[in-house]
Amino acid sequence: MRCLYMTNFIALHKQQGGQAFRDLLNRPLGNMLTVLALAFSLALPTTLFMLVKNVMMMAEAWRVQNQLTVYMNQDASDSAIDSFYNKLSQWEGIDSAAFISPDEGLTQLKQIQGLDEAISLLDSNPLPSVIVVTATNDDVVLTRVLAAKLLAESLVEEVRFDSDWLQRMVAIKSLVLTLTLVFASLMLIGVFLIIGNTLRLQVLNQKAVIQVLKLVGATDSYIIRPYLYTGVWLALAGALVAWVVTLINGLLLNTVVTKLATLYNSSFCLYGLRMDESLILLMVTGFIGLFAARLAVSKYLREIEPI
């Protein structure tokens, strides 16, 4: 008996869900406008989310807050620099050190696009010897103390601690993330209102049909179910179009990002939405469509009484 009830229940949902989908296809123009309104409402926060994800990935890739670049005095002899470099491994607070000779530095500089011809005009190598020091601690304050200690050495010309631009990148990441959350909240509310208002108009237009259904004994759940499916179908259609728009935005932005990364001798490219992120977009939007339809239809359904 229970198995028969479940079979009939599933068959009823399948019938009403399919009928709701066919009803949408029978009114393509009006529903297309609704779907496009939903899609562009979702495309903005989705594109911002994609950008935030890439900014966070880039920040993690360049997160080297405990790294110091030590520029040696050009008047120092090679033997003195080698001796100083060998002593660094014994310093407290230093995890590792890498030596870059002037010739190696010039070779790396030539690999940067657009600088090869300019470097070929130089009479001699102007680059100093460089030691890249990695501190054992990620704490910014302790790393600054180590930088001051290195700078006090007579062989050291300058110590570069690139933490400022990393902090700026973190601030930019927080700003973009906040903007994404704000726009996502506003746009999801907009999706909720669009679906709710669309179904409210459908209920009012089909008031006579609902009155007849109530008159012949149809339950409220039976009457409301097609509207719930309509809300879900509209939301999912809007989410699919928004996914396509986000994909196109990603391809357009990736062209610019790739060109910019090439100037910095980087192979960074823009990553789009993953499969799980796309599924989350569909699930969240579908739930919003279901919730909006439930609230909008239930309110007006209670007010409609059979003749």
C-alpha positions in Angstrom: 0.0 0.0 0.0 2.8 2.4 0.9 4.7 1.5 -2.3 1.6 2.3 -4.3 1.2 5.6 -2.6 4.8 6.6 -3.3 4.4 5.6 -6.9 1.3 7.7 -7.3 2.9 10.6 -5.5 6.0 10.5 -7.7 3.8 10.2 -10.8 1.7 13.2 -9.8 4.9 15.3 -9.2 6.3 14.2 -12.6 3.0 15.1 -14.3 2.7 18.6 -12.7 6.3 19.4 -13.0 6.3 18.5 -16.7 3.1 20.4 -17.3 4.6 23.5 -15.6 7.6 23.3 -17.9 5.4 22.9 -21.0 3.3 25.9 -19.9 6.5 28.0 -19.8 7.4 26.9 -23.3 3.9 27.9 -24.5 4.6 31.5 -23.5 8.2 32.0 -24.8 8.4 35.8 -25.1 7.1 36.8 -21.7 9.0 34.0 -19.9 12.2 34.8 -21.9 12.2 38.3 -20.6 11.7 37.0 -17.1 14.6 34.5 -17.5 16.9 37.2 -18.9 16.0 39.5 -16.0 16.9 36.7 -13.6 20.1 35.8 -15.5 21.6 39.3 -15.5 20.7 39.7 -11.9 22.7 36.6 -11.1 25.5 37.2 -13.6 26.9 40.2 -11.7 27.6 38.5 -8.3 28.6 35.3 -10.1 31.2 37.2 -12.2 32.4 39.0 -9.0 32.7 35.7 -7.2 34.9 34.4 -10.1 37.1 37.4 -9.8 37.4 37.1 -6.0 38.4 33.5 -6.4 41.1 34.3 -8.8 42.4 37.2 -6.7 42.6 34.9 -3.7 44.4 32.2 -5.7 46.9 34.9 -6.9 47.3 36.2 -3.3 48.1 32.7 -2.1 50.5 32.0 -4.9 52.4 35.2 -4.1 52.1 35.0 -0.3 55.8 35.2 0.7 55.6 37.5 3.6 58.8 36.0 5.2 61.0 36.5 2.2 63.7 39.2 2.1 65.8 40.3 -0.9 69.3 41.4 0.1 71.2 43.5 -2.4 74.9 43.4 -1.8 77.4 46.2 -2.2 78.8 46.3 -5.7 82.2 47.2 -4.4 82.4 44.1 -2.3 84.7 41.3 -3.5 83.3 37.9 -4.6 85.1 36.1 -1.8 83.6 38.4 0.9 80.1 37.9 -0.5 80.6 34.1 -0.6 81.8 34.2 3.0 78.8 36.3 4.1 76.5 34.0 2.2 77.9 30.9 3.9 77.5 32.5 7.3 73.8 33.3 6.7 72.8 29.6 7.1 74.0 29.9 10.8 72.0 32.9 11.6 69.1 32.5 13.9 65.7 33.2 12.3 66.9 32.3 8.7 65.4 29.2 7.2 67.2 29.3 3.8 69.1 31.6 1.5 69.6 31.6 -2.3 72.4 33.4 -4.0 71.8 35.1 -7.4 74.9 36.3 -9.1 74.8 39.4 -11.4 75.0 37.3 -14.5 72.1 35.1 -13.3 70.1 38.2 -12.5 70.8 39.7 -15.9 69.7 36.4 -17.6 66.4 36.5 -15.6 65.9 40.1 -16.6 66.4 39.3 -20.3 63.5 36.8 -20.1 61.1 39.6 -19.3 59.3 40.6 -22.5 60.4 43.9 -24.0 63.7 44.3 -22.0 66.0 42.2 -24.1 66.9 45.0 -26.6 67.3 47.6 -23.9 69.7 45.3 -22.0 71.8 44.6 -25.1 72.6 48.4 -25.2 74.4 48.2 -21.8 78.2 48.3 -21.8 78.4 46.3 -18.6 76.3 44.4 -16.1 74.8 47.0 -13.6 73.2 44.4 -11.4 74.5 43.6 -7.9 74.8 40.3 -6.3 71.5 39.3 -4.6 70.7 36.9 -1.7 67.1 35.9 -1.3 66.6 35.1 2.4 63.6 33.2 3.7 62.9 33.7 7.4 61.8 30.8 9.7 58.9 32.9 11.1 55.9 34.3 9.1 55.5 37.1 11.6 55.9 40.5 9.9 57.5 42.2 12.9 60.1 39.5 13.4 60.9 39.6 9.7 61.4 43.3 9.9 63.8 42.9 12.8 65.8 40.4 10.7 65.8 42.9 7.8 67.2 45.6 10.0 69.9 43.1 11.2 70.9 42.3 7.7 71.0 46.0 6.7 73.4 46.7 9.5 76.0 44.5 7.7 78.7 46.5 5.9 78.4 44.3 2.8 74.7 44.9 2.4 73.6 47.8 0.3 69.8 47.4 0.6 67.2 45.0 2.0 63.8 44.8 0.3 60.9 43.5 2.3 57.9 43.3 0.0 55.2 43.1 2.6 53.5 46.4 1.8 52.1 45.4 -1.6 51.0 42.1 -0.1 49.0 43.9 2.5 47.5 46.1 -0.2 46.6 43.0 -2.1 44.9 41.5 1.0 43.0 44.8 1.4 41.9 44.7 -2.3 40.8 41.1 -1.8 38.7 42.0 1.2 37.1 44.9 -0.7 36.2 42.8 -3.7 34.9 40.1 -1.4 32.7 42.6 0.5 31.4 44.0 -2.7 30.6 40.5 -4.0 28.6 39.7 -0.8 26.7 43.0 -1.0 25.9 42.6 -4.6 25.0 38.9 -4.2 22.6 39.7 -1.4 21.0 42.5 -3.4 20.7 40.5 -6.6 19.4 37.4 -4.8 16.7 39.6 -3.2 16.0 40.8 -6.7 15.6 37.3 -8.0 13.3 36.5 -5.1 11.1 39.5 -6.0 11.1 38.9 -9.7 9.9 35.3 -9.3 7.4 36.2 -6.6 5.9 39.0 -8.6 5.7 36.8 -11.8 3.9 34.0 -10.0 1.6 36.5 -8.2 0.4 37.8 -11.5 -0.1 34.2 -12.7 -2.3 33.4 -9.7 -4.4 36.5 -10.2 -4.8 35.7 -13.9 -5.9 32.2 -13.2 -8.2 33.1 -10.3 -11.2 31.6 -12.0 -9.4 28.3 -12.6 -8.3 28.1 -9.0 -11.9 28.8 -7.8 -13.1 25.9 -10.0 -10.4 23.6 -8.6 -11.3 24.4 -5.1 -15.0 23.9 -5.9 -14.4 20.3 -7.0 -12.4 19.6 -3.9 -8.7 20.1 -4.9 -6.4 20.6 -2.0 -4.2 23.7 -1.6 -1.1 21.5 -2.0 -2.4 20.2 -5.3 -3.2 23.7 -6.6 0.1 25.3 -5.4 2.4 22.6 -6.7 2.5 23.6 -10.4 3.4 27.2 -9.3 6.2 25.9 -7.2 7.6 24.0 -10.2 7.2 27.1 -12.3 9.3 29.1 -9.8 12.0 26.4 -9.8 12.0 26.2 -13.6 12.3 30.0 -14.0 15.1 30.1 -11.4 17.1 27.3 -13.0 16.7 28.8 -16.5 17.9 32.1 -15.2 20.9 30.4 -13.4 21.8 28.5 -16.6 21.8 31.7 -18.7 23.8 33.5 -15.9 26.3 30.7 -16.0 26.7 31.2 -19.8 27.1 35.0 -19.3 29.7 34.4 -16.6 31.6 32.0 -18.9 31.6 34.6 -21.7 32.8 37.3 -19.2 35.5 35.0 -18.0 36.8 34.4 -21.6 36.8 38.1 -22.3 38.6 39.0 -19.1 41.0 36.1 -19.5 42.3 37.6 -22.8 43.2 40.9 -21.0 44.6 39.1 -17.9 46.8 36.8 -20.0 48.3 39.8 -21.9 48.9 41.6 -18.5 50.5 38.5 -17.0 52.8 38.1 -20.0 54.2 41.6 -19.4 55.2 40.3 -15.9 56.6 37.1 -17.3 53.9 35.1 -15.7 51.6 32.3 -17.0 48.7 33.3 -14.8 45.3 32.9 -16.4 41.7 33.4 -15.2 39.9 30.4 -13.9 36.1 30.1 -14.4 33.5 28.4 -12.2 34.2 24.8 -11.3 31.6 22.1 -11.6 30.8 22.2 -7.8 30.5 26.0 -7.9 28.1 25.7 -10.9 26.0 23.2 -9.1 25.8 25.4 -6.0 24.6 28.3 -8.2 21.8 26.1 -9.6 20.9 24.7 -6.2 20.8 28.1 -4.4 18.9 29.7 -7.3 16.4 26.8 -7.5 15.8 27.0 -3.7 15.2 30.8 -4.0 12.7 30.2 -6.8 10.9 27.5 -4.7 10.8 29.7 -1.6 9.6 32.8 -3.5 6.9 30.8 -5.3 5.8 29.3 -2.0 5.4 32.6 -0.2 3.9 34.5 -3.2 1.3 31.8 -4.1 0.3 30.8 -0.6 -0.6 34.3 0.3 -3.0 34.9 -2.6 -4.2 31.3 -2.6 -5.7 31.8 0.8 -7.6 34.8 -0.4 -9.2 33.0 -3.3 -12.4 31.2 -2.3 -14.7 29.0 -4.5 -17.7 30.7 -6.0 
